[in-house]
Amino acid sequence: MLLKNTDFIDLPVFARGKVRDVFEVDDETLLMVVTDRISAFDVVFNEPIPDKGKVLNKISEFWFEFTKGIIGNHVITTDVSKYPKGLDRFRDELEGRSMLVRKVRMENVECIVRGYLEGSGLKEYRAIGSVCGIKLPEGLKQADRLPEPIFTPSTKSKEGHDVNITFEDLVDMIGSERAKRLKEKSLEIYTAAAEYAESRGIIIADTKFEFGYLDGELVIADEILTPDSSRFWPLDDYEPGRPQKSFDKQFLREYLEGIGWDKEPPAPPLPAEIIEKTREKYIEAYERLTGNKFC
């Protein structure tokens, strides 16, 4: 079942994102629904990607469980049969693509960790030899592995593009202790996840996390280590100095740049073969990471 919109859910809307729609169940609980919408360059496309929402939800569920020894999270359950009374009316729509979560007081920052040189980090490095104020060695090539993972936060913008900031900027925004804690946990999660993923044949080149507070404790929330929030590369095809094949929506981005789209709305229509190839990449990422067959 394709799911592009969630207008059928008769709960108060807490937030609508490019992909996720979040509803208020009660004062402490939210229902997070992952649709099949896809965005690129901050523009949402008209064509959904079949099964994408289920893949993202299952990958996040896997990683929330994997990282719970490092940090707590906001997940209550993904089992629709355990959702509050009344939500069973939407079982067919919610099964496999939703989470019941606790409300979290979110930090208004994207916590980005880069283990390899790509994307906006590559552009900044080529221009000034550093990324978010972190000086890097000379002579690095596209997709090179960095000497060690780096923490490069950015603003979290509701409209338009996020803006990369330095760690010092983050300290000015939220204070030294909170900033230090975000950096430590981001690097710890990335390091553990990247080591595991590499054992499954996937390089996590970079990723972004979102954190918040539950009962005064720092937790990770929203999504975690999905193809929407990370760059996933096949280990057996990795070769620095060129763009890498990917399991994430970089494939879609490269197609869009190849057709000369100006990255402004409206989004161009997506051909059937691009939709299917994107779906295949998301599913392969899930199956490689978890060892489970997608169904």
C-alpha positions in Angstrom: 0.0 0.0 0.0 1.4 3.4 -1.1 1.0 6.1 1.6 1.6 9.7 0.4 -0.8 11.5 2.8 -2.1 10.9 6.3 -5.3 13.0 6.2 -7.3 10.0 7.2 -5.9 10.1 10.8 -8.3 12.1 13.0 -5.8 13.2 15.6 -4.4 16.7 16.2 -1.4 17.3 13.9 1.7 17.9 16.0 4.1 18.4 13.0 4.3 17.6 9.3 7.7 17.1 7.7 8.9 16.3 4.3 8.4 12.6 5.0 7.1 12.1 8.5 3.7 13.2 9.8 3.4 13.4 13.6 0.1 13.3 15.6 -0.7 14.1 19.2 -2.2 11.1 21.0 -2.2 12.7 24.4 -0.1 15.2 26.5 2.9 12.8 26.6 2.5 10.6 23.5 2.9 11.1 19.8 2.2 8.9 16.8 4.9 9.2 14.1 3.9 8.0 10.6 6.5 7.6 7.9 5.0 8.2 4.5 6.4 7.2 1.1 7.1 10.8 0.1 10.6 11.6 -1.0 12.4 14.9 -1.1 15.7 16.1 -2.6 17.3 19.5 -2.3 14.5 20.4 0.2 11.8 19.9 -2.4 9.1 17.1 -2.0 8.3 15.2 -5.1 4.8 14.4 -6.3 5.6 10.7 -6.9 6.0 8.6 -3.8 8.5 5.7 -3.6 6.7 2.4 -2.9 7.7 0.9 0.5 10.1 3.7 1.4 8.2 4.6 4.5 8.3 1.0 5.8 12.0 0.7 5.0 12.8 3.9 6.9 10.7 2.9 9.9 12.2 -0.6 10.1 15.8 0.8 9.8 15.2 3.4 12.5 13.6 0.7 14.7 16.7 -1.5 14.2 19.2 1.3 15.1 17.2 2.5 18.1 17.5 -1.0 19.5 21.2 -1.2 18.5 22.1 2.0 20.2 20.0 1.8 23.4 23.1 0.8 25.4 24.7 4.1 24.3 21.7 6.4 24.7 18.0 6.1 25.4 15.4 7.0 22.8 11.7 8.1 22.5 10.2 4.8 21.2 7.4 3.2 23.1 6.4 0.6 20.5 6.0 -0.1 16.8 3.4 -2.8 17.4 0.1 -1.4 16.2 -1.8 -3.9 18.4 -0.4 -2.1 21.4 -1.4 1.4 20.3 -4.1 3.2 22.2 -7.7 2.2 21.6 -9.1 3.7 18.4 -5.9 3.6 16.4 -6.6 0.0 15.3 -9.0 1.5 12.8 -5.9 2.5 10.8 -4.0 -0.8 11.2 -3.6 -1.4 7.4 -2.2 2.1 6.9 0.0 2.2 10.1 1.4 -1.4 10.1 5.2 -1.3 9.6 5.5 2.4 9.0 4.7 4.0 12.3 5.9 4.4 15.9 4.3 5.4 19.1 6.8 7.7 20.8 7.1 9.9 23.9 7.1 13.6 23.5 10.7 15.0 23.6 11.9 18.5 24.3 14.1 18.7 21.2 17.4 20.5 20.7 17.1 22.9 17.8 20.2 21.6 16.0 21.2 18.9 13.5 24.1 16.8 15.0 26.1 15.8 11.9 29.0 13.3 12.0 31.3 12.9 9.0 33.6 10.0 8.6 34.4 10.6 5.0 34.8 13.8 2.8 31.7 14.4 0.7 28.8 16.7 0.2 28.9 20.2 1.7 31.9 19.1 3.7 33.8 18.4 0.5 32.8 21.8 -1.0 34.0 23.7 2.1 37.2 21.7 2.3 38.0 22.5 -1.3 37.4 26.2 -0.7 39.2 26.7 2.6 40.7 23.4 3.8 38.4 23.0 6.7 34.9 21.8 7.6 32.8 23.7 10.2 36.0 25.2 11.6 37.9 21.9 11.8 41.2 22.0 9.9 41.8 18.9 7.8 45.0 17.5 6.3 46.0 18.8 2.8 45.5 16.7 -0.3 42.3 14.9 0.6 40.3 13.6 -2.3 36.5 13.3 -2.7 35.2 10.4 -0.5 38.5 10.0 1.4 38.2 8.6 4.9 39.0 11.2 7.4 41.7 10.7 10.0 38.9 10.4 12.6 35.1 11.2 12.5 34.3 14.9 13.0 31.3 16.5 14.6 29.9 19.3 12.3 26.6 20.7 13.6 24.1 22.7 11.6 21.1 24.9 12.2 17.7 23.2 11.9 15.6 25.2 9.5 11.9 24.7 9.0 12.1 26.4 5.7 15.0 26.5 3.3 18.4 25.0 3.8 20.2 24.2 7.1 23.4 26.1 7.7 26.6 24.5 8.9 28.1 26.0 12.1 31.2 25.5 14.2 31.2 23.8 17.5 32.0 27.2 19.0 28.8 28.6 17.4 26.9 25.7 19.0 28.4 26.5 22.4 27.2 30.1 22.0 23.7 28.8 21.1 23.1 26.2 23.9 26.0 26.4 26.3 29.2 24.4 26.8 27.9 21.4 28.7 24.9 20.7 26.4 27.1 21.2 23.3 29.8 18.9 24.7 27.2 16.2 25.5 25.7 16.3 22.0 29.2 16.0 20.4 30.2 13.1 22.6 27.1 11.1 22.0 27.0 11.8 18.3 30.5 10.5 17.8 29.9 7.5 20.1 26.8 6.5 18.2 28.4 7.0 14.8 31.6 5.1 15.7 29.6 2.0 16.9 27.2 2.1 14.0 29.9 2.6 11.3 31.9 -0.3 12.7 28.8 -2.6 12.6 27.7 -1.4 9.2 31.1 -2.0 7.7 30.9 -5.6 8.9 27.7 -5.8 6.8 29.4 -4.4 3.7 28.2 -0.8 4.1 30.2 2.4 4.7 28.3 5.1 6.6 30.0 8.1 5.2 28.1 10.6 7.3 24.9 11.0 9.1 22.8 13.4 11.2 21.1 12.9 14.5 18.5 14.8 16.5 18.5 14.8 20.3 16.2 16.0 23.0 15.3 15.5 26.6 13.0 13.1 28.4 12.7 13.6 32.2 15.9 15.6 32.1 17.8 12.9 30.3 19.4 13.3 26.8 17.8 10.9 24.3 17.9 10.4 20.5 14.7 10.9 18.6 13.0 11.3 15.2 14.9 9.0 12.8 18.3 7.4 13.1 20.9 6.2 10.6 18.4 5.8 7.7 19.1 6.3 3.9 17.3 9.7 4.3 19.6 11.0 7.0 22.9 9.3 6.0 25.2 8.5 3.1 25.5 4.7 2.7 28.1 3.4 0.3 28.9 -0.2 -0.7 32.2 -1.2 0.8 33.1 -3.5 -2.1 32.9 -0.7 -4.6 34.6 2.0 -2.5 37.2 4.1 -4.3 38.2 7.6 -3.1 38.6 10.3 -5.7 35.2 9.9 -7.3 31.5 9.9 -6.4 30.5 6.6 -4.8 27.6 4.4 -5.6 25.1 4.7 -2.8 22.1 3.1 -1.1 20.6 6.4 -0.2 18.9 9.1 -2.2 22.2 10.4 -3.6 21.2 8.3 -6.6 18.1 10.5 -7.0 20.1 13.7 -6.5 22.6 12.7 -9.2 19.7 11.9 -11.6 18.2 15.3 -10.9 21.5 17.1 -11.4 22.0 15.2 -14.6 18.8 16.5 -16.1 19.7 20.1 -15.2 16.9 20.8 -12.7 17.5 24.1 -10.9 16.5 22.6 -7.5 13.6 25.0 -7.1 9.9 24.0 -6.9 8.0 22.6 -8.6 9.8 19.3 -8.6 10.2 17.5 -12.0 8.2 14.3 -12.5 10.2 11.1 -11.8 10.3 8.4 -14.4 9.1 4.9 -13.4 12.6 3.5 -13.7 14.1 6.1 -11.3 11.2 5.4 -8.8 11.9 1.6 -8.9 15.7 1.9 -8.7 15.3 4.2 -5.7 13.0 1.7 -4.0 15.5 -1.1 -4.7 18.3 0.8 -3.1 16.4 1.5 0.1 15.4 -2.1 0.4 18.9 -3.3 -0.2 20.2 -1.0 2.5 17.7 -2.5 5.0 18.5 -6.1 4.1 22.2 -5.6 4.2 22.2 -3.8 7.6 19.7 -6.0 9.4 20.2 -9.4 7.7 16.5 -9.6 7.4 14.5 -10.0 4.2 12.2 -7.1 3.5 8.5 -8.0 3.3 
